[in-house]
Amino acid sequence: MNALATYRIVSLVPANSTVPASLYLNADAEGSLTVNFDGTVATSQWALFYYPDVVAWGSMPGAVILVNVGSNKVLTRNRNDALTMETPTMIGELNYWTIADTGAIRSAADGSRNLNVQGGGPYDNGNPVISYGWDPGSHNLNERWTFQRV
């Protein structure tokens, strides 16, 4: 299993800050998923592993696993839609994600669930990231992400 590369995953929502700031996907020390102002820390960096043979949502080929560089744990969506960080001992369907051309990061097991910066803003350092229903007609920036190669 070779990583595609290491990335900072950046939310498109504007940070609640007096200075221009980005919000990076972060796995904090307790394993909770949040956004963070500091993309240089290892907990805000992710190794992506591509699996071309995984079939997402029953028809779409290819998915990635997101491994947090700081914890070496895998981003997982459990059956109750909670996001957790798990030890990568047994990879299963809830560990796979797809990256849509809209910028959404969606669960490969259920394309209606995606990573979402919780709430309607303003968004601060430490704001939770949750699994939330995708709104295809929406232009909500809290459902969209970009990738910066480290």
C-alpha positions in Angstrom: 0.0 0.0 0.0 1.7 3.1 -1.2 0.5 6.6 -0.5 -0.4 8.8 -3.5 1.1 11.7 -1.5 0.6 13.7 1.7 -1.9 16.6 1.6 -3.4 19.3 3.7 -7.2 19.0 3.2 -8.6 22.6 3.2 -12.2 23.5 3.8 -13.6 26.2 1.5 -15.5 27.9 4.4 -14.0 31.2 5.5 -12.3 31.2 8.9 -13.7 33.4 11.6 -10.5 35.4 11.9 -9.3 38.9 11.6 -6.4 37.7 9.4 -6.9 35.6 6.3 -6.7 32.0 7.5 -7.5 28.6 6.1 -9.2 25.8 7.9 -7.5 22.4 7.6 -9.0 19.1 8.3 -7.4 17.9 11.6 -7.6 14.9 13.9 -7.1 16.2 17.4 -5.3 14.4 20.2 -8.6 12.7 21.3 -9.2 11.4 17.8 -12.0 13.9 17.1 -12.2 15.4 13.6 -12.0 19.2 13.6 -10.7 22.1 11.5 -7.5 23.8 12.5 -5.8 27.1 11.5 -2.4 25.4 11.4 -1.8 23.2 8.4 1.9 22.7 9.3 1.2 20.3 12.2 1.2 16.6 11.5 -2.4 16.2 12.7 -3.5 18.4 9.9 -1.8 16.4 7.2 -3.2 13.3 5.5 -1.7 10.5 3.4 -4.0 9.3 0.7 -4.0 5.7 -0.4 -5.8 4.9 -3.7 -7.7 1.7 -4.2 -8.9 1.4 -7.9 -10.8 -1.8 -7.3 -13.1 -0.5 -4.6 -16.6 0.0 -6.0 -18.2 3.0 -4.3 -22.0 3.2 -4.0 -22.4 0.0 -6.0 -21.2 1.5 -9.3 -18.4 4.1 -9.1 -14.9 2.6 -9.3 -12.0 3.8 -7.1 -11.8 5.2 -3.6 -9.1 6.5 -1.2 -8.3 5.9 2.4 -7.2 8.9 4.5 -4.5 8.3 7.0 -3.7 11.0 9.5 0.1 11.7 9.5 0.1 12.7 13.2 -1.7 9.6 14.5 -1.2 7.1 11.7 -4.9 6.3 12.1 -7.5 6.0 9.4 -10.6 8.2 9.0 -13.7 6.1 9.5 -17.4 6.7 9.3 -19.2 4.3 11.6 -22.7 2.8 11.1 -24.1 5.6 13.2 -22.6 8.2 10.9 -20.0 9.3 13.5 -16.5 10.0 12.3 -13.7 8.3 14.2 -10.0 7.7 13.8 -9.2 3.9 13.8 -6.0 1.9 13.8 -5.5 0.5 10.3 -5.6 -3.1 11.2 -8.6 -4.2 9.2 -9.7 -1.9 6.4 -13.4 -2.1 5.5 -16.1 -0.3 3.5 -16.4 2.5 6.1 -12.8 3.5 5.7 -13.1 4.3 2.0 -13.9 7.8 0.6 -14.4 9.3 -2.8 -13.5 12.8 -3.9 -16.1 14.4 -6.1 -15.4 17.1 -8.7 -17.5 19.4 -6.6 -14.9 19.1 -3.8 -17.1 16.9 -1.6 -15.4 14.1 0.3 -18.0 11.3 0.4 -18.3 8.0 2.1 -17.7 5.3 -0.5 -20.2 3.1 1.4 -22.9 5.8 1.2 -22.6 8.6 -1.3 -25.2 10.7 0.5 -22.8 11.1 3.5 -19.9 13.5 3.3 -17.4 15.5 5.4 -19.0 18.7 6.6 -17.7 21.5 8.8 -20.5 21.6 11.3 -22.9 24.5 11.6 -23.6 27.6 9.6 -20.6 29.7 10.7 -18.7 31.6 11.8 -16.1 28.8 11.7 -13.3 28.8 14.3 -10.2 26.8 15.1 -11.4 23.5 16.6 -14.9 23.6 14.9 -16.1 19.9 14.6 -16.2 18.1 11.2 -19.1 15.6 10.9 -20.6 13.2 8.5 -23.7 14.9 7.0 -26.1 14.4 4.2 -25.0 15.8 0.9 -27.2 18.5 -0.6 -26.5 18.3 -4.4 -28.3 21.6 -5.1 -26.5 23.4 -2.4 -23.5 25.7 -2.7 -22.6 25.2 1.0 -18.9 25.7 1.3 -18.8 23.7 4.5 -19.3 20.6 2.3 -16.4 21.3 -0.1 -12.7 20.8 0.2 -9.4 21.3 -1.7 -6.1 19.5 -1.4 -2.7 21.1 -0.9 0.2 18.8 -1.5 2.7 18.9 1.3 
